[in-house]
């Protein structure tokens, strides 16, 4: 009985190792190249440009580039006036 148990254990071990080795690529084969991740999740050169284009909001801009220094904080990061509806001039 002991020899039978050892044989069954060896067979299961060999079967498991065979499945693992089947997933390993053969030596010398070309590996698929993974494209590097985009630096930002939007279609703009920089986070500030994405903010100016309206692709991200101010909170997302500050999350990506860090908070603005206190002296530079104002109504808008891109220099526009705060009221964008055009009712005040």
N, C-alpha and C positions, 0 to 999 in steps of 0.2 A: 504494500500500500504506500509505503514511504517513497519508493522509486517511482510509482505512478504519479504521485503528487509533485515530485521534483520534475518529472518529464512534462507534465501539464504546465507547471510554472515556467519552465524554460521555453515551451512553445508559445505561451502568451507573451513572454518577454521579447522573443525574437519577432513575433508579429507586430508588437508595438514599436520596436526599434525600426523595423522595415518600413512602417508607415511614416515615421519621422524622417528617415533617410530619403524617402521618395519626394519630400518637399524641399530638400537641399539641392540647389542647382549644381550641375556638373562643373568641374573645374574648367576655367577658360571660357565659359559662356558669358555673353554680354548681359549685364544687369540693366534693367529698365531704369532710366534716369527720371527722377522725380523733379518736377519744376519747383524752383524755390518759391516760397510763399510771397505773396505781394506785401510790400512794406505797409500798405494801408488798405483797408477794405473799401475803398472808393476810387473812382476814376478821376484822380487829380494828382498833380506832381507833389504837392505838399498838403498837410492838413489845413494850413491857413488858406490855400487856394480853394480847397473843398468847402471851407466855411464861407468864403466870399461867393462861391457859386451856389450856396444854399444846400449842399449835399449833406452837411453835418451841422448840428447846432453847437452853441457855445460850450455846453457841458462836454460834448464829445471832443471839441477842439482842445479844451483844457486838460482832458484826460490823456490825449495823445502827446501834446507838447508841454504840458505842465502849466501851472497857474501863472498868470501874468503878474509881474511885480506891481506893488501897490501904486507906484507913481505912474504906471502905464495904463492902469485900468480906467476905462471911460465908458461912454455909452455903447460903443461898438468896437470890435477889434479891427475892422477894416476901414474905419474912419467915416462911415456913413452916419447920418443922423438916426436917432432911435425910433422916430415915428415913420414907418415905411408905408403907411396908407396914403400919404400925400395930402392929408387934410390941413395940416399946418405948414406955413411957409416962413 
